[in-house]
């Protein structure tokens, strides 16, 4: 902080009656507590709530009973959308275990502008809003979340948390610190800037398809 900035903030603090060290300590303690506000309640399980909210934001999903069923689930989606069997896949441990058919064109890398279909793995999903939480890093390139028209995302069902606050808590527990980018994606990209008419795919994927992986 520059001397000028510190002087300005100091004067503001004195006018407001802040005492300095004691107030700073209170702020630090408050941040450490991660206090929550009012929490909405619902009767469904997080999984059921997530699927209801996912449908409401124009996303789709498929049930995947095991890792061996990932390829058939992806194939079913590609066939339903009349898409070629070409996709770019995140170099994530869950996807590195998948053996793709030899006649498919599968690349494990970041997405590029010409890639039509991408597949990645969510850090977790949020039941309250039907959202996916995606963390940037070598295992989850951020370009996969936004460049392909068709965005496929693998979500282990035990990674569905009830609320946004639970997602942040899980991130603190497992990662300790935030990655360079944290993206919370709720449905396909959309805008109503033109004549107040919803258009999908304006700033990112036109379609979002969740592969919900059953976990023991």
PAFIZA-765394 format. One line per field, with one value per residue: residue number from 1; residue in one letter; x, z, y of N, C-alpha, C, O in turn. Coordinates in pm, whole numbers, m for minus. Atoms other than C-alpha are relative to their C-alpha. Example, Ala and Ser with C-alpha at 12.3 -4.5 7.8 and 13.67 -1.06 7.14 Angstrom:
% residues 2
k <- (1:2) .
r <- (A:S) .
nX <- (89:m82) .
nZ <- (0:m6) .
nY <- (m119:m119) .
caX <- (1230:1367) .
caZ <- (780:714) .
caY <- (m450:m106) .
cX <- (90:m77) .
cZ <- (0:73) .
cY <- (120:109) .
oX <- (194:m26) .
oZ <- (66:90) .
oY <- (118:220) .
% end
This chain:
% residues 216
k <- (1:2:3:4:5:6:7:8:9:10:11:12:13:14:15:16:17:18:19:20:21:22:23:24:25:26:27:28:29:30:31:32:33:34:35:36:37:38:39:40:41:42:43:44:45:46:47:48:49:50:51:52:53:54:55:56:57:58:59:60:61:62:63:64:65:66:67:68:69:70:71:72:73:74:75:76:77:78:79:80:81:82:83:84:85:86:87:88:89:90:91:92:93:94:95:96:97:98:99:100:101:102:103:104:105:106:107:108:109:110:111:112:113:114:115:116:117:118:119:120:121:122:123:124:125:126:127:128:129:130:131:132:133:134:135:136:137:138:139:140:141:142:143:144:145:146:147:148:149:150:151:152:153:154:155:156:157:158:159:160:161:162:163:164:165:166:167:168:169:170:171:172:173:174:175:176:177:178:179:180:181:182:183:184:185:186:187:188:189:190:191:192:193:194:195:196:197:198:199:200:201:202:203:204:205:206:207:208:209:210:211:212:213:214:215:216) .
r <- (X:X:X:X:X:X:X:X:X:X:X:X:X:X:X:X:X:X:X:X:X:X:X:X:X:X:X:X:X:X:X:X:X:X:X:X:X:X:X:X:X:X:X:X:X:X:X:X:X:X:X:X:X:X:X:X:X:X:X:X:X:X:X:X:X:X:X:X:X:X:X:X:X:X:X:X:X:X:X:X:X:X:X:X:X:X:X:X:X:X:X:X:X:X:X:X:X:X:X:X:X:X:X:X:X:X:X:X:X:X:X:X:X:X:X:X:X:X:X:X:X:X:X:X:X:X:X:X:X:X:X:X:X:X:X:X:X:X:X:X:X:X:X:X:X:X:X:X:X:X:X:X:X:X:X:X:X:X:X:X:X:X:X:X:X:X:X:X:X:X:X:X:X:X:X:X:X:X:X:X:X:X:X:X:X:X:X:X:X:X:X:X:X:X:X:X:X:X:X:X:X:X:X:X:X:X:X:X:X:X:X:X:X:X:X:X) .
nX <- (84:m79:15:117:120:7:40:143:77:m17:90:136:17:13:132:101:m18:m70:m112:m124:m39:112:93:m64:9:139:24:m71:73:125:m32:m36:118:79:139:99:125:117:m16:126:22:88:17:m69:m142:m80:m2:128:11:m92:55:114:m53:m75:97:59:m92:m15:m107:47:m90:13:m48:m114:m5:m138:m96:7:116:m22:m6:136:78:m45:43:143:19:m48:95:125:m22:m56:m136:m105:m63:m121:12:m120:27:m90:m93:37:m17:119:13:m119:25:97:m54:90:m9:m111:43:37:m107:3:m122:m6:m69:89:86:m36:117:71:52:146:49:m101:39:m85:51:27:m50:121:123:78:140:89:14:m28:m124:m125:m117:m115:m124:m106:m120:m41:98:129:m25:117:54:100:128:58:m18:83:145:62:m81:34:m71:16:22:29:116:m36:m57:109:15:131:7:m123:m93:m61:m102:m119:m58:m68:m120:m99:m45:m77:m105:m69:m5:70:m81:m4:135:110:117:128:76:140:65:m71:m14:123:13:126:m34:64:146:46:27:m109:m81:m99:m129:m51:m134:m59:67:143:62:m73:48:m68:m8:6:m68:37:m113:37) .
nZ <- (0:7:m116:21:m22:m143:m68:26:m75:m140:m34:3:m118:m121:4:m30:m135:m8:m93:55:m20:m49:111:96:m53:10:140:28:m66:73:124:m32:m42:117:m45:105:m13:1:85:50:m28:94:m44:85:m19:88:136:64:16:106:130:27:36:125:110:10:67:138:14:3:m71:21:m111:36:m112:m34:91:127:74:45:147:56:m30:93:134:10:17:134:100:m12:56:134:m4:27:m120:m22:m119:m75:m134:m104:m50:m140:m35:28:144:51:m11:103:128:105:121:86:114:m47:m9:m137:m37:m142:0:m8:117:97:61:94:m68:m10:m120:m105:m117:m115:m128:m95:m137:m71:53:m105:12:m14:124:117:56:m3:m44:79:m43:102:m35:103:16:39:73:1:136:24:m54:72:145:80:3:m83:m122:m80:m128:m87:m140:m92:m77:m137:0:0:m132:m6:26:41:m113:m15:104:m48:m112:57:65:m105:m64:89:74:m87:62:128:122:74:42:m42:83:m40:125:m20:129:118:12:49:m13:49:39:127:m5:m119:38:m44:102:m60:68:38:m54:m40:54:31:m74:m114:m28:m116:m17:m145:m24:m125:m88:m101) .
nY <- (m119:m123:m89:m85:82:27:m124:m21:99:m32:m110:52:84:m84:m64:102:47:127:m8:55:140:79:18:90:135:44:32:125:108:19:71:138:75:36:1:16:m72:88:118:55:141:70:140:97:24:m86:55:m27:m146:m39:39:m89:m131:15:m2:m133:m93:48:99:138:91:143:80:84:95:33:m62:72:m49:m137:m1:11:m120:m104:40:m24:m144:m41:51:m74:m133:19:m54:99:56:m79:m83:m33:52:m50:101:23:142:79:18:69:143:40:46:m45:83:m38:m80:m134:m99:m51:m72:m38:m130:m115:m18:m103:m61:87:118:m6:68:15:78:m27:51:m107:14:40:m59:m67:39:m116:m76:81:m55:76:m75:47:m64:0:75:95:107:m58:m125:m87:m15:105:m44:m111:m3:92:m22:103:13:117:m8:116:m38:110:m42:m35:m135:m98:m62:m67:m143:m67:m6:132:11:m74:74:116:m51:m32:124:86:m72:m96:m133:m7:8:m127:m32:87:m31:60:4:38:15:m49:m145:m62:m145:m58:m137:m34:m2:73:138:87:68:89:9:m133:m23:126:119:m2:109:54:136:56:145:19:128:66:31:102) .
caX <- (0:135:190:m78:m333:m249:m291:m633:m759:m618:m812:m1131:m1080:m1036:m1351:m1548:m1409:m1208:m946:m696:m547:m856:m1075:m825:m822:m1201:m1207:m947:m1141:m1464:m1302:m1168:m1512:m1664:m2000:m2306:m2617:m2973:m2979:m3267:m3419:m3583:m3711:m3516:m3173:m2887:m2876:m3247:m3236:m2937:m3112:m3428:m3229:m3010:m3316:m3451:m3137:m3170:m2897:m2931:m2785:m2726:m2685:m2346:m2337:m1959:m1641:m1681:m2009:m1852:m1776:m2131:m2277:m2062:m2142:m2515:m2486:m2282:m2527:m2829:m2677:m2554:m2198:m1881:m1695:m1436:m1374:m1111:m1079:m934:m621:m797:m725:m1086:m1072:m718:m852:m1100:m1012:m1166:m1250:m966:m1177:m1258:m1051:m977:m723:m618:m533:m673:m963:m899:m1131:m1217:m1305:m1677:m1713:m1525:m1532:m1401:m1458:m1621:m1462:m1813:m2174:m2417:m2766:m2918:m2864:m2781:m2432:m2093:m1777:m1469:m1114:m839:m528:m341:m618:m899:m807:m1043:m1076:m1275:m1547:m1606:m1478:m1659:m2022:m2104:m1977:m1984:m1895:m1843:m1979:m1936:m2262:m2083:m1941:m2283:m2296:m2615:m2525:m2267:m2119:m2057:m1865:m1633:m1587:m1496:m1248:m1080:m1064:m921:m713:m631:m605:m795:m666:m596:m956:m1275:m1566:m1924:m2125:m2505:m2648:m2544:m2424:m2714:m2803:m3117:m2937:m3103:m3472:m3499:m3502:m3299:m3020:m2808:m2439:m2374:m2060:m1982:m2131:m2471:m2537:m2434:m2462:m2376:m2259:m2363:m2126:m2260:m2028:m2018) .
caZ <- (0:m92:176:18:18:378:482:316:469:804:802:702:983:1242:1125:1150:1495:1408:1667:1443:1575:1759:1455:1228:1456:1456:1076:1057:1308:1118:794:964:1091:740:886:680:615:594:445:217:297:72:116:m170:m150:m295:m596:m670:m617:m848:m1132:m1097:m1109:m1392:m1610:m1531:m1671:m2003:m1935:m1982:m1807:m1842:m1571:m1587:m1376:m1386:m1547:m1814:m1914:m1987:m2352:m2429:m2258:m2466:m2781:m2710:m2677:m2996:m3191:m3054:m3166:m3498:m3404:m3527:m3282:m3216:m2880:m2670:m2322:m2003:m1882:m1556:m1366:m1402:m1779:m1823:m1724:m2013:m2325:m2625:m2946:m3197:m3472:m3256:m3270:m2905:m2792:m2431:m2411:m2382:m2612:m2926:m3136:m3385:m3122:m3130:m2829:m2498:m2191:m1848:m1479:m1228:m891:m748:m826:m631:m568:m478:m824:m1054:m1102:m1178:m1003:m1225:m1113:m1349:m1357:m1558:m1499:m1592:m1863:m1845:m2225:m2216:m2020:m2278:m2631:m2750:m2857:m2676:m2318:m2152:m1784:m1568:m1214:m956:m762:m427:m532:m524:m230:m104:m134:m260:88:96:m230:m85:231:25:m174:144:290:m17:m184:93:m149:m453:m797:m1053:m1177:m1029:m1272:m1157:m1461:m1453:m1778:m2134:m2222:m2276:m2327:m2375:m2497:m2840:m2819:m2477:m2647:m2489:m2718:m2622:m2702:m2719:m2505:m2468:m2509:m2674:m2488:m2148:m2079:m1741:m1710:m1356:m1244:m984:m686:m430) .
caY <- (0:343:610:830:547:457:822:847:524:628:954:774:525:799:978:653:586:278:198:23:m299:m418:m359:m534:m837:m850:m847:m1125:m1335:m1280:m1397:m1709:m1804:m1822:m1732:m1827:m1625:m1762:m2113:m2218:m2555:m2815:m3172:m3335:m3492:m3282:m3516:m3481:m3104:m3070:m3255:m3044:m2721:m2850:m2907:m2561:m2395:m2581:m2836:m3211:m3513:m3884:m4145:m4320:m4635:m4688:m4558:m4826:m4659:m4319:m4401:m4530:m4220:m3986:m4184:m4160:m3783:m3742:m3959:m3771:m3439:m3583:m3492:m3663:m3881:m3616:m3453:m3285:m3433:m3287:m3470:m3556:m3880:m3997:m3950:m4080:m4422:m4424:m4625:m4452:m4643:m4643:m4488:m4182:m3864:m3786:m3526:m3474:m3103:m2753:m2666:m2462:m2249:m2523:m2786:m2868:m3101:m3099:m3321:m3228:m3312:m3078:m3012:m3033:m2945:m2725:m2861:m2525:m2376:m2668:m2524:m2679:m2563:m2589:m2513:m2410:m2624:m2887:m3143:m2902:m2648:m2350:m2331:m2657:m2477:m2206:m2277:m2592:m2555:m2878:m2892:m3233:m3251:m3559:m3518:m3797:m3797:m3785:m3445:m3277:m3035:m2867:m2498:m2250:m2212:m2588:m2565:m2298:m2505:m2813:m2606:m2477:m2829:m3001:m2730:m2485:m2194:m2076:m2171:m1902:m1924:m2070:m2089:m2151:m2257:m2268:m2401:m2316:m1968:m1730:m1366:m1156:m845:m860:m764:m933:m1273:m1553:m1673:m1974:m1996:m1622:m1628:m1996:m2345:m2381:m2704:m2837:m3210:m3360:m3719:m3809:m4084:m4325:m4366:m4649) .
cX <- (88:m25:m125:m129:m18:m48:m150:m86:9:m94:m146:m29:m20:m136:m110:16:66:124:128:17:m116:m99:57:m11:m141:m34:64:m74:m130:23:33:m121:m83:m148:m97:m123:m116:17:m136:m9:m91:m6:83:144:78:1:m128:m18:87:m61:m121:49:75:m95:m58:91:37:121:m63:96:m26:57:112:27:142:92:m4:m115:19:m2:m140:m85:39:m46:m149:m28:40:m99:m131:10:56:139:101:63:140:m21:137:m32:102:93:m19:15:m121:m15:121:m17:m92:74:m101:14:106:m43:m53:123:m10:134:m9:84:m101:m87:54:m126:m80:m61:m151:m50:113:m56:99:m66:m20:67:m115:m119:m82:m148:m93:m29:19:129:115:111:122:123:103:120:33:m103:m134:22:m128:m61:m106:m138:m73:9:m88:m148:m72:92:m53:83:m34:m10:m23:m111:33:70:m109:m17:m131:1:137:102:71:109:128:68:79:132:108:57:97:116:75:m1:m73:95:m1:m139:m96:m122:m122:m93:m141:m69:85:14:m128:5:m138:23:m73:m151:m56:m41:119:67:105:128:61:144:70:m82:m149:m74:92:m63:84:m5:11:49:m40:124:m45:m55) .
cZ <- (0:123:m14:27:148:77:m17:80:150:45:1:124:126:3:38:139:13:87:m51:27:43:m112:m104:46:m11:m143:m35:62:m73:m129:26:34:m119:36:m119:29:5:m103:m48:29:m107:40:m79:47:m88:m145:m74:m27:m115:m138:m37:m47:m132:m119:m20:m69:m140:m23:1:80:m41:122:m51:119:45:m98:m137:m87:m51:m153:m61:25:m92:m142:m19:m20:m140:m108:4:m62:m142:m12:m35:129:17:127:61:147:99:46:151:33:m31:m149:m61:4:m110:m127:m110:m124:m96:m117:40:m6:137:32:148:11:29:m126:m88:m73:m89:66:21:134:100:117:113:125:94:134:90:m71:117:m22:m3:m132:m126:m69:8:46:m68:38:m111:50:m109:m27:m54:m71:m13:m139:m31:47:m92:m152:m79:6:92:117:80:128:85:145:83:96:146:9:m13:143:2:m50:m39:112:21:m104:42:115:m50:m67:103:61:m89:m69:86:m52:m134:m116:m70:m46:55:m79:55:m119:29:m136:m116:4:m58:17:m50:m43:m126:12:114:m32:38:m120:71:m82:m38:43:42:m55:m25:79:113:37:112:m4:150:33:137:79:108:126) .
cY <- (124:85:86:m78:m29:122:25:m96:25:111:m46:m84:82:68:m98:m59:m135:15:m63:m146:m88:m28:m96:m145:m55:m41:m134:m118:m31:m78:m146:m85:m49:m12:m7:86:m98:m113:m50:m149:m59:m147:m100:m24:97:m49:34:150:49:m29:87:136:m4:8:139:101:m51:m88:m139:m88:m143:m72:m92:m92:m34:72:m67:51:143:7:m17:124:115:m31:28:149:45:m45:80:139:m5:61:m109:m48:59:83:24:m26:57:m113:m24:m148:m86:m30:m69:m152:m52:m42:34:m90:52:88:139:90:69:64:38:128:111:7:113:45:m91:m124:14:m56:m18:m78:29:m56:118:m27:m43:63:52:m29:121:69:m83:41:m100:92:m61:81:m7:m77:m99:m109:52:132:84:14:m105:43:96:m7:m97:37:m98:m32:m118:3:m122:48:m125:43:33:136:108:52:79:144:57:4:m134:m23:72:m74:m121:42:34:m127:m78:70:99:142:m6:m22:135:43:m105:41:m74:12:m52:m2:49:152:59:151:40:144:44:m16:m84:m144:m87:m67:m85:1:133:19:m128:m116:20:m107:m45:m133:m59:m152:m27:m140:m56:m34:m98:64) .
oX <- (184:m127:m196:m222:m130:m125:m218:m183:m87:m156:m223:m137:m103:m197:m205:m67:59:193:230:m56:m131:m150:m16:m40:m160:m104:3:m88:m167:m56:m2:m121:m156:m214:m71:m158:m96:65:m218:92:m173:84:110:200:23:m5:m125:m66:46:m55:m139:m1:71:m66:m86:43:139:173:m177:204:m131:157:96:67:162:47:20:m115:m73:m68:m177:m167:m47:m90:m189:m117:m33:m128:m189:m89:89:171:77:55:242:m123:231:m135:221:49:74:m9:m104:m64:111:51:m107:165:m209:122:127:37:m100:236:m94:238:m111:207:m218:m48:116:m232:m202:m131:m198:m144:222:m177:220:m171:70:81:m98:m103:m70:m205:m191:m140:2:140:114:118:150:120:122:148:m43:m115:m219:m3:m233:m182:m194:m239:m194:m77:m148:m198:m172:202:m162:203:m151:75:m131:m106:m40:110:m78:m47:m180:m85:239:221:187:208:238:191:188:233:226:177:197:217:191:m22:m87:211:m63:m170:m68:m169:m116:m135:m158:m114:196:m57:m189:80:m198:m69:m102:m201:m167:m129:233:2:178:125:152:223:170:m145:m219:m193:214:m183:206:m111:117:m20:m19:223:m161:m91) .
oZ <- (77:191:84:91:200:172:78:144:223:151:90:183:210:109:106:182:119:82:18:m30:m8:m125:m158:m34:m39:m165:m102:m1:m89:m164:m55:14:m107:5:m225:144:31:m214:35:30:m166:108:m28:122:m186:m237:m187:m132:m194:m227:m154:m146:m210:m219:m133:m118:m196:m134:42:119:m97:180:m151:226:160:m196:m239:m208:m112:m210:m147:m60:m141:m214:m125:m96:m205:m201:m100:m114:m200:m111:m7:232:6:141:43:197:68:59:230:m54:m78:m187:m168:m68:m126:m172:m116:m149:m107:m168:m45:5:159:17:195:10:57:m231:m39:m60:m100:0:72:193:64:142:94:116:109:175:175:m165:229:m123:m77:m153:m236:m191:90:5:m52:39:m173:170:m205:m141:m94:m13:m53:m151:m114:m2:m80:m221:m178:108:155:98:136:125:110:192:71:151:210:118:m42:234:m103:m130:m29:89:62:m77:25:123:m1:m58:82:89:m41:m100:56:24:m195:m110:m23:m48:51:m67:79:m155:86:m184:m96:78:m148:99:m132:m41:m142:17:103:33:0:m203:156:m204:m121:m30:113:m160:53:110:98:62:99:m23:210:10:240:24:148:220) .
oY <- (132:70:109:m26:m21:110:63:m56:1:102:m9:m75:48:79:m61:m140:m197:116:m58:m228:m199:m139:m179:m234:m174:m139:m218:m222:m147:m167:m232:m206:m148:m111:51:111:m216:m90:m88:m220:11:m196:m209:55:147:32:82:190:134:55:121:190:91:73:179:203:m12:m95:m157:m44:m176:m28:m161:m47:m74:130:m2:30:199:93:64:161:189:58:75:186:120:30:110:192:99:127:m227:20:m9:149:m52:17:66:m227:m7:m232:m199:m136:m129:m225:m173:27:m24:m143:173:167:215:43:156:0:86:124:85:m43:207:m17:m75:m200:116:m1:m63:m77:18:m120:201:m142:m131:141:3:9:122:118:m31:29:m193:208:m180:204:m112:m81:m113:m156:m27:238:32:34:m81:m7:114:49:m55:84:m64:m84:m113:31:m150:124:m185:153:107:178:223:m25:119:182:m11:m18:m138:m91:19:m77:m149:m27:3:m134:m130:7:131:236:m111:19:231:162:m224:154:m195:121:m159:102:98:220:2:203:m29:226:163:m129:m137:m200:m58:m130:m35:15:138:79:m124:m101:87:m93:m50:m142:m72:m211:m8:m239:7:m83:m97:m7) .
% end
